[in-house]
Amino acid sequence: MAYTNIPYCSFAQVVSALDLSTSAQGNDQAWIEGELITEAQDAIDAYLGFSFQTDGTTSSPATRLYSGKGKYMLYMVDRCISFSQVLETYYDVIQDSNGTFYSGTPITRDITADCGMGPDNQIPGLYLRRKSGLAFYQGFQNYKISGVFGRPTIPGDISRACVRTVVSWYKMRDTNYSDFIIEGMVRQHFDRTLPADVKEILNHYFPRVFRA
């Protein structure tokens, strides 16, 4: 499967923010919907390093392979909304007296019933833990998780950030894409990347680490 591609904002939201005339709406709809919204969304995803989309469904789950580290938590690079199966595989690799490696038949077992997602009361989840208290033994891609991955909703402030970015890029056209224009005694700055106030919104979504 592949990640969904749900727009972070709508054409109507952009029109409302720009207060466009009916004729301007008709002339610019294809540009705004087909290019600016998509480009703003891609810029937001690139800045954050992740997207607010989902991969997989409950009826047709996506899969991820992770390597156990011998720890009690199995961290998932892709946030997990829900999981339907966790398979643990043991790879029997044998080295003979000549130093040659041979791979035996892998042994796979279903440990779904022994797994829970954490942190507590948080969706999407960041890691799996085993209810039995056992560790996820060290290996290479020895855990296969089936489920729904990503972020389940598009937050309101992310939608607002997308609208704000589209508005800024739309208005740059009126300045012939110059960085600064002067209106009366006011000097306006049009950022060619993400506007500063948009970055302030997005910065709240970066993980915070506290060290004592």
BAFI-3210 file (N, C-alpha, C; in Angstrom, 3 decimals, decimal comma, padded with zeros to 6 digits):
// residues 212
n [1|2|3|4|5|6|7|8|9|10|11|12|13|14|15|16|17|18|19|20|21|22|23|24|25|26|27|28|29|30|31|32|33|34|35|36|37|38|39|40|41|42|43|44|45|46|47|48|49|50|51|52|53|54|55|56|57|58|59|60|61|62|63|64|65|66|67|68|69|70|71|72|73|74|75|76|77|78|79|80|81|82|83|84|85|86|87|88|89|90|91|92|93|94|95|96|97|98|99|100|101|102|103|104|105|106|107|108|109|110|111|112|113|114|115|116|117|118|119|120|121|122|123|124|125|126|127|128|129|130|131|132|133|134|135|136|137|138|139|140|141|142|143|144|145|146|147|148|149|150|151|152|153|154|155|156|157|158|159|160|161|162|163|164|165|166|167|168|169|170|171|172|173|174|175|176|177|178|179|180|181|182|183|184|185|186|187|188|189|190|191|192|193|194|195|196|197|198|199|200|201|202|203|204|205|206|207|208|209|210|211|212]
n.u [000,839|000,234|000,958|-001,773|-003,068|-004,192|-005,374|-004,019|-005,363|-008,225|-009,408|-011,458|-010,877|-008,517|-009,410|-011,143|-009,313|-007,801|-009,726|-010,764|-011,993|-014,832|-014,102|-011,312|-011,125|-012,036|-010,046|-007,722|-008,054|-007,161|-004,399|-004,043|-005,216|-004,011|-001,275|-000,158|-001,265|-000,476|002,324|002,838|002,059|003,938|006,239|005,803|005,794|008,436|009,845|009,113|009,737|008,001|004,661|001,144|-000,493|-001,876|-000,995|-002,186|-005,058|-007,592|-008,782|-007,093|-004,146|-000,984|002,544|005,481|008,979|011,120|014,102|015,045|016,508|017,332|016,070|013,456|011,575|010,276|011,007|009,269|009,829|007,932|005,064|002,504|-000,870|-002,670|-002,286|-002,440|-001,132|001,843|004,813|007,440|010,648|013,066|016,257|018,212|021,420|024,348|027,788|030,386|033,368|035,106|034,550|032,412|029,143|025,889|022,442|019,789|016,429|014,157|012,462|009,294|007,054|003,868|003,379|001,431|-000,618|000,872|001,736|001,688|000,893|002,716|003,558|001,450|-002,003|-001,749|-002,147|-000,996|001,015|004,360|006,086|006,377|005,596|006,116|003,692|004,317|006,698|009,016|011,941|012,493|014,227|017,625|018,300|018,135|015,833|013,841|011,304|008,023|005,492|002,079|-000,377|-001,919|-000,362|001,161|-000,273|-003,402|-005,171|-005,538|-004,307|-005,848|-004,156|-002,162|-003,538|-004,123|-001,531|-000,876|-002,714|-001,826|000,748|000,174|-001,233|000,805|002,618|000,983|000,536|003,037|003,245|002,148|004,162|006,051|007,665|009,640|011,727|011,133|008,696|007,573|004,990|003,549|004,694|005,386|007,286|007,113|007,807|008,301|008,636|010,560|010,594|009,134|006,919|007,837|006,011|004,633|006,604|006,884|004,530|004,901|007,141|006,241|005,664|007,923|009,800|010,400|013,135|014,134|016,722|018,298]
n.v [-001,190|002,383|005,652|007,800|010,735|013,256|016,515|019,234|021,580|023,314|024,520|026,359|027,362|028,748|030,658|032,081|033,155|034,777|036,399|036,438|037,629|036,598|036,189|035,973|033,667|031,736|031,952|031,238|028,838|026,262|026,605|027,115|024,833|022,689|023,137|025,090|024,360|021,685|021,976|023,528|021,753|019,695|021,107|021,578|018,928|018,218|019,951|019,051|016,357|014,260|013,181|014,049|011,725|008,466|004,989|001,994|000,063|-001,125|-003,351|-003,917|-004,121|-002,365|-003,219|-003,378|-003,765|-004,359|-004,160|-006,016|-004,976|-006,222|-005,041|-003,879|-002,404|-001,942|000,234|002,155|003,478|004,601|006,071|004,268|003,647|001,592|-001,951|-005,197|-007,581|-009,127|-010,513|-012,612|-013,508|-016,019|-016,355|-018,939|-019,053|-020,644|-021,273|-022,975|-025,059|-024,021|-021,402|-020,647|-019,370|-020,626|-020,600|-021,660|-023,016|-020,431|-019,631|-018,713|-017,002|-016,062|-013,268|-011,517|-011,343|-010,883|-008,328|-004,788|-001,339|001,726|005,172|005,046|005,645|007,157|007,976|008,336|005,362|004,966|002,907|-000,694|-002,909|-005,884|-007,830|-009,936|-009,242|-009,940|-009,368|-007,789|-009,688|-009,369|-008,758|-008,851|-007,156|-008,763|-008,595|-008,331|-006,121|-005,693|-003,381|-000,143|002,773|005,996|009,313|009,928|012,090|015,427|018,075|021,142|023,396|022,708|022,691|025,408|026,409|025,502|026,916|029,519|029,445|029,001|031,360|033,267|032,528|032,858|035,623|036,535|036,623|039,054|040,763|040,397|038,378|039,393|039,890|041,899|044,471|047,862|049,498|052,459|053,540|051,094|048,211|045,235|041,805|038,984|035,694|033,258|030,664|028,685|030,734|032,683|032,629|030,319|028,395|028,630|027,456|024,831|024,044|023,195|020,566|019,078|016,523|016,692|016,636|015,987|016,494|015,536]
n.w [000,000|-000,091|001,209|002,049|000,358|001,340|001,049|002,943|003,275|001,923|-001,283|-000,901|001,650|001,157|-000,682|000,961|002,791|001,127|000,099|-002,552|-005,700|-007,705|-010,389|-010,177|-008,676|-010,503|-012,465|-011,124|-009,814|-010,710|-010,516|-007,773|-006,520|-007,915|-007,788|-005,805|-003,225|-003,059|-003,245|-000,964|001,003|000,600|001,315|004,028|004,995|004,366|006,019|008,574|008,450|008,388|007,468|007,625|007,050|006,247|006,159|005,053|006,162|008,464|007,329|005,255|006,027|006,276|006,205|008,250|008,755|011,453|013,413|016,178|019,290|021,545|023,642|025,896|024,647|021,419|019,141|016,704|013,548|011,833|013,019|014,740|014,308|014,797|015,366|013,906|013,800|015,015|014,151|015,100|014,156|014,054|012,907|011,912|011,683|010,708|011,231|009,673|010,136|008,305|008,187|006,676|006,203|006,805|006,212|008,086|008,291|008,801|011,847|012,694|014,815|016,116|018,006|018,687|020,670|022,900|022,820|023,326|022,727|023,079|023,977|026,955|026,487|024,165|020,824|017,568|018,266|019,576|020,192|020,767|023,471|025,400|026,989|028,609|029,664|028,438|026,364|023,150|021,121|019,922|016,492|012,866|011,065|012,213|013,200|012,197|011,611|011,220|010,300|010,780|009,829|010,491|010,764|012,171|011,752|010,359|011,956|013,114|013,228|011,469|009,070|008,994|008,774|006,244|004,641|005,180|004,061|001,354|000,788|001,138|-000,897|-003,111|-003,112|-003,656|-006,367|-007,117|-006,512|-008,352|-007,543|-005,899|-002,983|-001,138|-000,724|-000,787|000,727|001,077|004,117|004,967|004,938|003,355|003,713|001,730|002,085|000,427|001,122|003,686|005,526|008,445|010,630|010,087|010,454|013,199|014,080|013,138|014,546|016,996|016,672|016,671|018,327|021,846|024,021|027,294|029,503|032,483]
ca.u [000,000|000,960|000,348|-002,840|-002,638|-005,320|-004,902|-004,020|-006,351|-009,085|-009,453|-012,380|-010,176|-007,569|-010,212|-011,632|-008,186|-007,366|-010,872|-010,669|-013,195|-015,314|-013,299|-009,985|-011,278|-012,096|-008,777|-006,591|-008,389|-006,281|-003,060|-004,051|-005,487|-003,107|000,143|000,238|-001,607|000,398|003,693|002,879|001,992|005,245|007,212|005,530|006,265|009,899|010,332|008,885|010,309|006,917|003,427|-000,093|-001,197|-001,907|-000,662|-002,867|-006,379|-007,832|-009,112|-005,943|-003,049|000,365|003,515|006,777|009,997|011,984|015,157|015,092|017,779|017,518|015,487|012,061|010,733|010,593|010,623|008,826|010,138|006,629|004,102|001,515|-002,211|-003,155|-001,623|-003,262|-000,291|003,279|005,498|008,834|011,350|014,422|017,049|019,241|022,601|025,389|029,119|031,123|034,775|035,834|034,141|031,305|027,860|024,732|021,181|018,801|015,039|013,719|011,332|008,452|005,921|002,960|003,404|000,495|-001,336|001,813|002,236|000,871|001,502|002,956|003,246|000,069|-003,038|-001,294|-002,327|-000,370|002,012|005,778|006,821|005,666|006,148|005,544|002,965|004,997|007,931|010,169|012,536|012,522|015,619|018,410|018,320|018,025|014,497|013,260|009,935|007,142|004,274|001,007|-001,309|-002,149|000,741|001,068|-001,025|-004,800|-005,924|-004,784|-004,651|-006,308|-003,074|-001,452|-004,364|-003,918|-000,177|-000,904|-003,412|-000,946|001,825|-000,396|-001,524|002,077|003,161|000,075|000,735|004,355|003,070|001,869|005,404|007,014|008,508|010,735|011,731|010,564|007,998|007,266|003,665|003,540|005,865|005,501|008,103|006,619|008,753|007,694|009,632|010,497|010,403|007,994|006,901|008,328|004,942|004,322|007,636|006,579|003,495|005,453|008,140|005,585|005,518|009,183|009,890|011,168|013,918|014,532|017,843|018,553]
ca.v [000,000|003,654|006,669|008,612|012,075|014,136|017,908|019,830|022,647|023,282|025,705|027,302|028,019|029,696|031,742|032,884|033,898|035,772|037,234|036,561|037,886|035,422|036,008|035,501|032,275|030,917|031,981|030,705|027,614|025,167|026,884|026,960|023,440|021,733|023,398|025,769|023,571|020,508|022,404|023,941|020,520|019,037|021,906|021,309|017,574|018,222|020,662|018,223|015,022|013,283|013,737|013,732|010,801|007,111|003,872|000,792|000,134|-002,294|-004,492|-004,164|-003,483|-002,226|-003,962|-002,765|-004,649|-003,684|-005,000|-006,025|-004,510|-006,842|-004,129|-004,157|-001,602|-001,993|001,539|002,141|004,719|005,118|005,983|003,217|003,969|000,322|-003,106|-006,407|-008,771|-008,962|-011,779|-012,656|-014,513|-016,395|-016,813|-019,874|-018,939|-021,531|-021,112|-024,238|-024,961|-023,250|-020,009|-020,401|-019,231|-021,291|-020,174|-022,711|-022,617|-019,464|-020,004|-017,536|-017,211|-014,925|-012,774|-010,389|-011,285|-010,499|-006,975|-003,602|-000,145|002,815|005,402|004,836|006,637|008,020|007,496|007,052|004,853|005,141|001,659|-001,859|-003,595|-007,218|-007,955|-010,954|-008,673|-010,383|-008,371|-008,060|-010,103|-008,681|-009,404|-007,976|-007,215|-009,993|-008,343|-007,846|-005,557|-005,367|-002,446|001,160|003,620|007,402|010,212|009,673|013,297|016,633|019,062|022,437|024,363|022,302|023,214|026,857|026,642|025,283|028,072|030,686|029,297|029,209|032,793|033,972|032,238|033,457|037,072|036,836|036,895|040,478|041,500|039,879|037,444|040,060|039,564|042,994|045,565|048,959|050,076|053,590|053,499|049,718|047,327|043,869|040,758|037,749|034,633|032,298|029,341|028,737|031,957|032,516|032,255|028,917|027,606|028,626|026,435|023,507|023,698|022,521|019,139|018,369|015,878|017,400|015,766|016,638|015,820|015,982]
ca.w [000,000|-000,108|002,062|001,474|-000,061|001,656|001,130|004,280|003,285|000,743|-002,127|-000,272|002,754|000,576|-001,239|002,085|003,358|000,151|-000,278|-003,994|-006,476|-008,425|-011,601|-009,772|-008,264|-011,703|-013,182|-010,350|-009,086|-011,108|-009,982|-006,319|-006,151|-008,542|-007,546|-004,566|-002,037|-003,062|-002,951|000,443|001,793|000,494|002,078|005,446|005,274|004,314|007,206|009,757|008,297|008,340|006,927|008,329|006,187|006,795|005,276|005,495|006,792|009,319|006,471|004,382|006,758|005,749|007,003|008,516|009,322|012,411|013,988|017,635|019,860|022,847|024,620|026,255|023,775|020,001|018,612|015,317|012,836|011,425|014,109|014,526|014,786|015,346|014,767|013,888|013,939|015,224|013,945|015,534|013,363|014,480|011,771|012,367|010,819|011,233|010,632|009,772|010,529|007,292|008,267|005,756|006,879|006,221|006,811|008,271|008,091|009,817|012,712|012,920|015,714|016,266|019,389|018,730|021,947|023,952|022,537|023,540|022,136|024,004|025,383|027,365|026,143|023,073|019,459|017,254|019,194|019,243|020,386|021,289|024,631|025,574|028,253|029,410|030,205|027,659|025,491|021,709|021,011|018,902|015,186|011,707|010,490|012,742|013,652|011,147|012,206|010,273|010,927|010,155|010,240|010,127|011,649|011,801|011,414|010,020|012,979|012,638|013,018|010,252|007,977|008,977|008,266|004,793|004,068|005,313|003,097|000,023|000,668|000,964|-002,224|-004,094|-003,144|-004,218|-007,786|-007,272|-006,286|-009,328|-006,792|-005,191|-001,560|-000,354|-001,394|000,128|000,551|001,998|004,988|005,456|004,107|003,501|003,325|001,246|002,188|-000,666|001,713|004,594|006,333|009,811|011,547|009,817|011,117|014,632|014,276|012,885|015,558|018,124|016,370|016,833|019,648|022,865|024,874|028,539|030,156|033,849]
c.u [000,876|000,228|-000,762|-002,284|-003,801|-004,802|-005,007|-005,005|-007,139|-008,959|-010,340|-011,714|-009,202|-008,301|-010,702|-010,515|-007,722|-008,461|-010,864|-012,023|-013,608|-014,478|-011,908|-010,041|-011,272|-010,777|-007,683|-006,870|-007,438|-004,878|-003,010|-004,218|-004,423|-001,646|000,423|-000,064|-000,695|001,826|003,838|002,866|003,326|006,305|007,044|006,057|007,792|010,486|010,225|009,587|009,273|005,671|002,235|-000,982|-001,146|-001,564|-001,308|-004,227|-006,546|-008,129|-007,972|-004,716|-001,764|001,325|004,805|007,703|010,899|012,974|015,142|016,468|018,086|016,960|014,022|011,081|011,213|010,091|010,312|009,123|008,851|005,660|002,985|000,178|-002,842|-002,383|-002,529|-002,447|001,158|003,916|006,957|009,529|012,751|015,152|018,215|020,409|023,756|026,695|029,891|032,588|035,614|035,449|033,003|029,988|026,765|023,486|020,220|017,398|014,611|012,518|010,551|007,306|005,149|002,933|002,433|-000,148|-000,447|002,274|001,201|001,629|001,651|003,461|001,754|-000,820|-002,617|-001,453|-001,891|000,724|003,423|006,547|005,863|006,379|005,454|004,914|003,622|006,252|009,171|010,687|012,327|013,966|016,301|018,420|018,196|016,670|013,776|011,874|009,135|005,822|003,298|000,017|-001,515|-001,110|000,510|000,365|-002,489|-005,586|-004,979|-005,182|-005,039|-005,186|-002,202|-002,222|-004,178|-002,534|-000,128|-001,587|-002,494|000,194|001,333|-000,684|-000,249|002,632|002,283|000,361|002,117|004,261|002,847|003,115|006,467|008,083|009,751|010,621|011,023|009,781|007,690|005,911|003,518|004,816|006,113|006,295|007,661|007,634|007,982|008,770|009,456|010,349|009,149|008,033|007,300|007,234|004,491|005,346|007,399|005,510|004,102|006,447|007,538|005,480|006,832|009,233|010,780|011,861|014,379|015,639|018,069|020,051]
c.v [001,243|004,642|007,398|009,981|013,040|015,570|018,464|020,991|022,583|024,575|026,774|028,046|029,069|030,900|032,665|033,740|035,015|036,764|037,504|036,873|036,616|035,140|035,477|034,039|031,358|030,839|031,206|029,380|026,466|025,358|026,631|025,497|022,485|021,920|023,946|024,941|022,353|020,874|022,839|022,724|019,788|019,783|021,680|019,934|017,524|018,891|019,784|016,870|013,924|013,969|013,330|012,908|009,420|006,095|002,623|001,083|-001,105|-003,531|-004,867|-003,498|-003,377|-002,993|-003,159|-003,824|-003,842|-004,678|-004,883|-005,644|-005,174|-005,995|-004,506|-003,308|-001,768|-000,705|001,435|003,491|005,393|004,967|005,009|003,625|002,740|-000,811|-004,332|-007,674|-008,368|-010,343|-011,644|-013,796|-014,744|-016,977|-017,655|-019,865|-019,705|-021,273|-022,416|-023,988|-024,174|-021,771|-019,652|-020,361|-019,931|-020,850|-021,347|-022,191|-021,638|-019,992|-018,742|-017,886|-015,913|-014,500|-011,606|-010,235|-010,816|-009,054|-005,903|-002,384|000,953|004,057|005,233|006,000|007,605|007,319|008,615|006,662|005,001|003,834|000,544|-002,365|-004,939|-007,344|-008,963|-010,416|-009,113|-009,246|-008,763|-008,391|-009,500|-009,474|-008,370|-008,193|-008,490|-009,800|-007,716|-007,411|-005,219|-004,455|-001,199|002,119|005,067|008,232|010,176|010,891|014,415|017,712|020,405|023,419|023,987|022,781|024,721|027,203|026,468|026,457|029,283|030,629|029,552|030,693|033,579|033,760|032,824|034,953|037,456|037,149|038,387|041,335|041,136|039,029|038,105|039,743|040,623|043,931|046,618|049,540|051,207|053,589|052,088|048,887|045,892|042,880|039,517|036,676|033,636|030,868|029,391|030,035|031,679|032,077|030,817|028,016|027,546|027,587|025,043|023,079|022,999|021,016|018,382|017,733|016,663|016,391|016,552|015,823|016,425|015,917]
c.w [000,000|000,787|001,310|001,099|000,100|001,778|002,551|004,392|001,983|-000,054|-001,497|000,883|002,233|000,009|-000,139|002,669|002,437|-000,208|-001,778|-004,626|-007,219|-009,665|-011,269|-009,340|-009,479|-012,421|-012,456|-009,654|-009,419|-010,527|-008,481|-005,926|-006,674|-008,215|-006,144|-003,321|-001,932|-002,688|-001,496|001,354|001,768|001,315|003,577|005,830|005,305|005,555|008,454|009,678|008,347|007,813|007,787|007,393|006,814|005,719|005,844|006,100|007,668|008,481|005,534|004,989|005,956|006,651|007,143|009,120|010,242|013,002|015,506|018,139|021,198|023,969|024,883|025,464|022,341|019,369|017,120|014,680|012,384|012,590|013,756|015,148|015,424|014,689|014,894|014,051|014,149|015,114|014,338|014,810|013,914|013,277|012,282|011,379|011,471|010,487|010,792|010,098|009,528|007,293|007,327|006,534|006,082|006,972|006,882|008,023|009,181|010,600|013,049|013,860|015,875|017,733|019,580|020,095|023,092|023,811|022,841|023,040|023,177|023,282|025,688|026,942|025,046|021,736|018,516|018,237|018,655|019,338|020,813|022,526|024,752|026,955|029,182|030,075|029,471|026,777|024,028|021,372|019,790|017,604|014,087|011,042|010,923|013,347|012,515|011,782|011,092|010,970|010,099|010,713|009,793|011,182|011,224|011,359|011,008|011,025|012,378|012,376|011,808|009,022|007,850|008,422|006,756|004,092|004,063|004,290|001,677|-000,213|000,406|-000,439|-003,330|-004,232|-003,673|-005,704|-008,036|-007,084|-007,319|-008,643|-006,202|-003,704|-000,723|-001,266|-000,342|-000,237|001,570|002,793|005,520|004,455|004,367|002,951|002,905|001,197|001,051|-000,154|002,584|005,395|007,780|010,771|011,315|010,501|012,621|014,945|014,171|013,955|016,767|017,900|016,410|018,214|020,585|023,784|026,099|029,177|031,533|034,120]
res [m|a|y|t|n|i|p|y|c|s|f|a|q|v|v|s|a|l|d|l|s|t|s|a|q|g|n|d|q|a|w|i|e|g|e|l|i|t|e|a|q|d|a|i|d|a|y|l|g|f|s|f|q|t|d|g|t|t|s|s|p|a|t|r|l|y|s|g|k|g|k|y|m|l|y|m|v|d|r|c|i|s|f|s|q|v|l|e|t|y|y|d|v|i|q|d|s|n|g|t|f|y|s|g|t|p|i|t|r|d|i|t|a|d|c|g|m|g|p|d|n|q|i|p|g|l|y|l|r|r|k|s|g|l|a|f|y|q|g|f|q|n|y|k|i|s|g|v|f|g|r|p|t|i|p|g|d|i|s|r|a|c|v|r|t|v|v|s|w|y|k|m|r|d|t|n|y|s|d|f|i|i|e|g|m|v|r|q|h|f|d|r|t|l|p|a|d|v|k|e|i|l|n|h|y|f|p|r|v|f|r|a]
***
